[in-house]
Amino acid sequence: MISLAALVGTDVQDSTGDSVGTLRDVVVHWTTATAYPAVTAIVVRTGKQEVVIGARWVELSAPATVRLRSSAAYARAVERHAAEVALAHDVLDRQVIDVGGSELMRPADVYLASVHDRVELVGIEVGPRALLRRLGPKRLRSRVRPERVIDWAHIRSFSIARDQGGSARGRRSGLAGKAGAGLELDAPASELRPLPAIDVEAALEASQKRKRRGNKNERG
Amino acid sequence: MSVVDAPASPPRAPAPRKAAPRGLKRALGLVAILGPGLIAANAGNDAGGILTYASAGAQFGYRTLFLMVLITVALIVVQEMCSRLGAYTGEGLGALIREQFPLRSGATAMTLLFVANAGLTVSEFAGVGASMEIFGVSRYIAVPIALAGVWSVTVFGNYSRAERVFLVMGLVFLAYPVAAILGHPGAGVVLRNLAWPHFVASKAFLLLSVALIGTTITPYMQFYLTAAVVDKGVTPQSYRAQRIDTINGSIFSDLISIFIIIATAAAIGGTGALSSAAEAASALRPVAGESAEQLFAVGLLGASLLAATVVPLSTAYAISETAGVERSLSRKLREAPFFYGLFTAQVVIGALIALLPGNAVELVVNAQVLNGFITPILLTYILILANRRSVLGDAANGRRFRVLATVCVAVVGALSAVVLIQTVAGWL
């Protein structure tokens, strides 16, 4: 399992080991069709500017390493596209509410996992320990111990604290990044079974299993 | 007057797609009439405020009046930014700080808020002790009883009813403007001091200046106002009315503060630092005659008890909001352990420190000095938030407002820094 909180701020190196910049954000593409959105790009700060590098140039690995696959990569200017969610900006530390309107802890981490040949968003951490991990010394930050993980498949959409009529309709990621926008679950928090996150491998395996099961259901 | 007020269940800010609970609105009663801006600004006139303003009048006469004019300008600027943040984002300051700053900076801000409010809570309990001493009750008896009462009423009891009793007791301080006029302060002197600086180049004056800033522009007021604006459901469309309420509230509350200084200065100006609450009470003599002390004590007790509940509640609310956990007095103790834990920690710390031997009034003023140090740091967060177009869009601070706000924060910060350096140098 890859920890977004640990990933943000780490050094991005190219295939020869040269530093390209620091990682600022990880972008996923989230539509109604995807329960677990895949990483499409990363945002890297090089010098004074931020650039976007497509996921096919990037290798993310657990718990928090990011490398470019070659010594050169195509970088484009930062721009928000439809259905794109910038995880550090839009999800990390944002409000999470369940279907009844009661609040969960703000996610102190967002977990990604390599599934087949791509990296997918798996869940958000709503336990307090991740918060302490991020406040603690930097070298301990990659010691990721999932505690209370909400399966991303339970996230219905982004929503805004004070909905002024219809703004939340449409795309589920439509409000991503807006001031005051948070995440909305599709069930009451008490009924959610947190991801079985006893250790990293088990959690990853579980997410893959669920995915396979999901695929089977879709076919059936 | 001390209209410190927290919603009966503190402002349950961003409950998405849910109108503010009706019971809450009814419980707020006074808030509906007075508006969050007025209530929040008047929170400055709590036990700490009253004793600090009285100290200013006793120690330096009318010489702090010009400073109060400057502080009022700064207060308006700060409170306006806060209500704008609440109206345009629909989120409280705690939430905005969590989302907009790196986690460590956010944690620093919330720790500072906890410390500042703990200091305030100390001064509120000290205020309870000081007022009960006027009635001849030792504070070693009064403060523990107040602690038990405040805690159990808030956690188990009917908080809103208790709040109203405290509020009415605090209305005593409306007597100050009358006392100020009856005390024949000499209109010329007062006006001259309001319009032109009469600063004193002394360490005591600087320290008191920081205390005055700390008690008038209290971080807790900013967090409270933003949450209350969100809770009231103010939107960008209805913001104009809120803006007027915020500005009026700041001016009104500081007028009361100025009257406290004038009344005290007219009665006992230039006699040196206050040594007891009874001494401060003598400023009310023109109104109440021989019973001035009792009247003052009732007012101080009400203001202290109210703020001793509201300030810790506000802390618990803001920090829970930053964490994102449940925060409401309508929850049971077990349903919101973090919220109630913070509240309990704050009242217990406050009461224990207030029981330390020493001069209660001095303790209260020192707590305001602590607030004065922390205020500019937290104001910087607010300024950054209100400057950001990514947060407020077109409602972000314009260039001219940004300059004004930056100057306000910088001056407050510089003053605190000077006092801090002097204090540290004094230890060496």
Interface residues (C-beta under 8 A of the other chain):
Chain A: D93 R94 Q95 V96 I97 G101 S102 E103 L104 M105 R106 A108 P128 L131 R134 L135 S159 I160 A161 R162 D163 Q164 A179 G180 G182 E184
Chain B: A13 P14 A15 P16 R17 K18 Y88 T89 G90 E91 A95 R98 E99 L103 R104 A107 V230 G233 T235 T322 A323 G324 V325 E326 S390 V391 L392 G393
